[in-house]
Amino acid sequence: MTAQHIIRPIGLTKGPRDLSQYTYRMNSNVPCESVCYIWYLDGSQPKTIVDAGMLKGIDPELTSVEEAFSEMGMTPEDIDIVILTHLHADHISLGRLFKKAKFILQKKEMDYALHPHPLDAPLYIKKFWENLNFEIIEGEKQIIPGVSVISTPGHTPGGQSVEVDTSDGKAIITGFCCHLRTFQQTEFMKKQGWEVSIPLIHTDARECYDSVLKVKKRADIIIANHDVAYVGKKEIP
């Protein structure tokens, strides 16, 4: 029997955004909220999280990593594996707190992070991830029983999403920055022949579209990694 997991969202920061940031060229001047999360896979062995969180920065803090893990009877040093969806600063800034962890990352993402295009360079802050213990992989791979990564490039060259077996089917934590609205087809989109939208920040719009559509078709549960919907939720499903 395949291992099944419960996903525990840890919302760290929350701040205002424009919805167009998550629905490319649509919904300008429509306000939304954006949350930065860590996702703990409850019961995982080795103990596994997805993404390493963001410093407080411009957005108010909801909780600290230390407080969140304390509530679960752990510390960040108890984590064995951190699956990184990509290396933008809002997904890796707190990586050094997970001192004993191995960090899983796609090769294309590391290669690009080392030599980013000038337009993307501000998003890749080397001090957050240099000297971490990386395991560099390529393509789809099972990380632990019931947890696999799938390649979803476009937001970044080496973005990966995390597919988790749950009691309600396959949940996918997106590796591209999005809201649930990113996956919703509007009448305007139907006229254009678009099934999904994409984040405004991307390195390849077509790759990104294909990745969003891949997740939509493959997931029983879509977990949009910046949506406010999971704040206050103790578990998914």
Secondary structure, DSSP 4 states (H G I P E B T S, - for coil): -----EEEEEEEEEEEEEGGGTSTTS-TT-EEEEEEEEEEEET-SS-EEE------TTSPBS--HHHHHHHTT--GGG--EEE-S--SGGGTTTGGG-TT-EEEEEHHHHHHHHS--TTTGGG--GGGTTT--EEEE-SSEEEETTEEEEE--SSSTT-EEEEEEETTEEEEE-SS---GGGGPPPHHHHHHT-S----SS-S-HHHHHHHHHHHHHH-SEEE-TT-GGGTT---B-
